[in-house]
Amino acid sequence: MDSTILDIALEKGLSGAGLSVEEARGFVALPADALYDILAVSEKVRRAHKGVEVNLCAIVNAKSGLCKEDCAFCVQSIRYDTGVMEYPMAEPQALIDAAKEAQGYGAREFSIVTSGTRMEKGKDVDALVETLESMKGAVGVERCASLGILSREVLKRLKDSGLESYHHNIETSRGFFPNICTTHEYDEDVEAIKAAKELGLHVCSGGIFGLGETWEDRIELIQTLKDLGVDSIPINFLNPRPGTPLEHASNLTPVECLKIISLIRLMLPAKEIVVCGGRSLNLRDLQPLIFAAGANGMMVGNYLTTPGRDPLEDLRMLDDLGLKPKGL
Ligand code: SF4
């Protein structure tokens, strides 16, 4: 086994520099029997930067379905017959209640998520402004939102109303992106991230794995996130949903998921790395190993359109591992 690349990964992980693209290629070429050596290095790097604290985040689907885009993994696209629930923007009180519930089961960050890439209706923005202003002081969670590609004016208005963090995934590499979305450009997503950064928001951006992308695509995605200077990287593993073009995709094993998490930790050693959708389905009984692989956060409660496991099970898993929810 090539231990050199893991020595480099440890050294550059502890220093905060992270693996270069060329070194990352060496990392992904490690043989299957290197898994426990990879986990040992990733665990050391995670602990050095993040200690034993785990960031728990929760989301609410504030506006569901009827999206005009064609993302191949998503049940919310109007182009696919998926039977997903469709509803307009939820009332502010319903969103505030959801935030309080999330805080009750340990979430430190709470994100309001809407379908679609544009916030077209002024009254939807007004509802979000009202929600964010009411949440200040009333709910002890970091206020986050995932609302697609917003104008700088709208984003600034939301920030002025109390928005602290903005989420917008770039999903995959630039080269692979046209295989999963043809209705908007990769650069529009990149610009959305730049706009949020310029406004001084905490920026959360990552992607979804298991779409059929190669390891080279994964390395390119992670390097793009590094270049953009995002603060937090949410990782989703494909949950193939009936009615979507990817309904029969079966591209990931639990060990591959762990190696993806490790790759991100070793390229971006000091960032927040949060395992989100598809965790239970793809990791199965290896879920506790996500922290050894380098994750220091996970989504708790329900995902956007599918149910998650009982948050109490997640809290017990952390306790059993000697880890602590951040802020509790
Ligand atoms: S991922 Fe977002 S933009 Fe793409 S189809 Fe789903 S809701 Fe629409």
Residues whose N, C-alpha, C, O or C-beta is under 5 A from the ligand:
A	BS01	SF4	C67 E69 D70 C71 C74 Q76 S77 S115 G116 T117
